[in-house]
């Protein structure tokens, strides 16, 4: 019941869950952090809610999303999304029960300008992300930050920029990480 609310951060609330996501008003920016009640299913529902028409900035920190398809559903449905950040331990992966291989699966967003992808446990998502960028599936993308790109898949596509200090506004711990800016 806060129709004027435009920017919201929710962190470490045990009572916040998938159902709560659906009650949020039309926001311009949303940051969800360390919410055990929010799952891939809830995020997919969010992508089909009224938020899909208004969200421009979206950050997920320590939600531990498991499905790369969930991220793609967001990218497909959030037509105004300009900034997206994912920070978690495990890399979201393609679900094994689907007959989709990493060769023909791609992430894509017509509106995304800034992407922060910080999954510390390696997986296939970095290669899929790099292949998607190479294929031109992010036409407006200008900045890519991937601190844990162990194989250099995304780094190979980027021109290096100087070391940058991450602030709490950028997603958390203030450490110096080398990022890259997309060419």
Beta strands, then each sheet from edge to edge (+ up, - down):
strand 1: 7-11
strand 2: 29-33
strand 3: 57-61
strand 4: 83-90
strand 5: 114-121
strand 6: 143-145
strand 7: 158-160
strand 8: 164-165
strand 9: 176-177
strand 10: 180-182
sheet 1: 1+ 2+ 3+ 4+ 5+ 6+
sheet 2: 7+ 10-
sheet 3: 8+ 9-
end
